[in-house]
Amino acid sequence: MTDPGPFTEDVVRQITRHMNDDHAADCLTICRALGGRPGATAARMTGLDAAGIEFAVTDGGVEQPVRIPFSERLTERPQVRHEVVRMTEEARAALSG
């Protein structure tokens, strides 16, 4: 993480757990379309900061880190949800079209 902004380690841990427990398919979709890993078979969120979100992506049987920047620097926690929803919708559109 390079720019933690308003996100404490505890907040990052909570968001990461939620994404991995409840939105694992979305993590994979985001990494395939926006993370440059179209052949990925698995993805899990590993962290975030004010500038982007980080994943561990399995591609070709190898786990590799992927960082995807947010569209803007985030300054408060509610923005994370909006940004992840935006990324998910953008990724779905890219993969379906």
TAQUI-V383976 format. One record per helix or strand of 2 or more residues. SS is the DSSP state (H for helix, E for strand). FROM is the first residue (numbers start at 1). TO is the last residue. Records with the same first field share a line. If there is no record, write none. Layout:
SS = FROM-TO  FROM-TO
This chain:
H = 9-22  24-34  78-96
E = 42-48  52-59  62-69
